[in-house]
């Protein structure tokens, strides 16, 4: 009973700002402009499958890069002295204190053909490279913006890995690879799944990054949804249908992944 | 201790940001009708104003802070909000949960809003300064009886080019330059369907307002062909890109060209022979307004000659206010880009509200033509499947090993 009272503020918040909007999205997705029930919007989403696949693909690449980069970092961070850990954590969090759009805007000035990187390369005699307005730039923007969301959950599960377990494995004759595969990797699995969720979901639905670094040439699903609301024809029904398809897609991917991390539920929250 | 140091550093940064470069210039209100403006002096009224971003003189760089002057003169508090496109404004108003007293949308959006009963008729007896407005900008197609609107600014779309990057012999007075392969990768284009389609339609020899879906499809083909040559689709990012010499040519609003030229004197602008888009942004009162009379007072204030002068000098767009025009210097009114000659004006066209099926065709084309790199989609699927399988297999191995250890 007491627990219920304590969770009331958040429950109220969630119902008002998560459940009700979700119901509205579903309502709009399944009705036409005249308000009657229709599946036309949802079936219309098919014509955008290229955009959807592109979004998922770029988000998958960005998530994998984040994982590969963050995993060793999180491990070595968790093995530092406590004071150093706090400093390292601060270094990870520091970029997040600056607004997300400003940081992405800064990448624009870095990557442009007349930008800082190309100017520097020019001094070294390397011709201007096409950096901005490519899919690589979009992935870079995603990795840059979301890598802290991978590091933090990994770090928090890894601090819980007892150094004694690693020593024990080593004492029993396991080599470095063995320790990693049999001890560290399974114990950090909950961090991996949380990290993947927290990077993949915002990456797949981003529109600001693709707009600024992709030059509008690499339309993503977020751009597409925005267009339905802010394009020439105001079409909230199709926009909601695309959002709903995206949500179902993400839900499927996430549940497929979580099947492999069922046993280690305790570390799911950072 | 460390926390205090960090906190102090942050504080210093914030203080550094907050220090204004110049103080705002005060406005001379001595010629204004104080009896009229002080009617709501102590009523504690607040009005909500919804305008385009960067579209009012706001006290920066030594300009006049118009909203603060209005508050000081009338005692009415101004809650000022900004939007970045007509469509964003429309979506917000249509959503229904907001109430604005004054909104400043463009012509075609106004005709749509009038058609949908979203606007209140103005009480012109409450807006004496309506007499200052150039009759040329009254009774326009979007508001034929001029019941709902009073113009704020007007402007046109021009071709902006960098004289150091574009061949001096190049014919810049045509939309064709945006399709010229010589400038591949150095062309900017509007990142909103209405403006982009307008240009493509003009190039194809049609009206800015397509009469049929087939005209839209023709324009889509042109935009698709142009896509390979376009560096980026931009809105206000064009300011940075043109100023930095990142791109050679791009279309944008004439008023903004003046701002860009101040940053980079190499820039020049031209009017295409095919004709261009002319727009008028008007002050209107939506049906959700709660303070109609105060809103009309705000509109009246915007039409004061000195206020109009401060605005047009700061934002660079052309003024429809004859009293303001009289105050402007020769150099500004003689500029053929902001105040184009009559033959350009005659060829310029307004955007009109379009039938729903044409709008849908436009949005549909807009979201598909940038999106058919088949080579990419071809190898995308197999790779995705392989990656997914590998991930599943890896996790499966990890799990079975763990199980073995447990047993």
Interface residues (C-beta under 8 A of the other chain):
Chain A: X47 X48 X50 X51 X53 X54 X56 X57 X60 X64 X108 X109 X112 X113 X114 X115 X130 X132 X133 X181 X182 X185 X186 X189 X211 X212 X215 X216 X217 X218 X219 X224 X227 X228 X229 X230 X231 X232 X233 X234 X235 X256 X257 X260 X261 X263
Chain B: X85 X87 X88 X90 X91 X94 X185 X191 X192 X193 X194 X227 X230 X231 X232 X233 X234 X237 X240 X241 X244 X245 X246 X354 X356 X359 X360 X362 X363 X366 X367 X368 X370 X371 X372 X376 X377 X380 X381 X383 X384 X387 X391 X392 X395 X396 X398 X399 X401 X402 X405
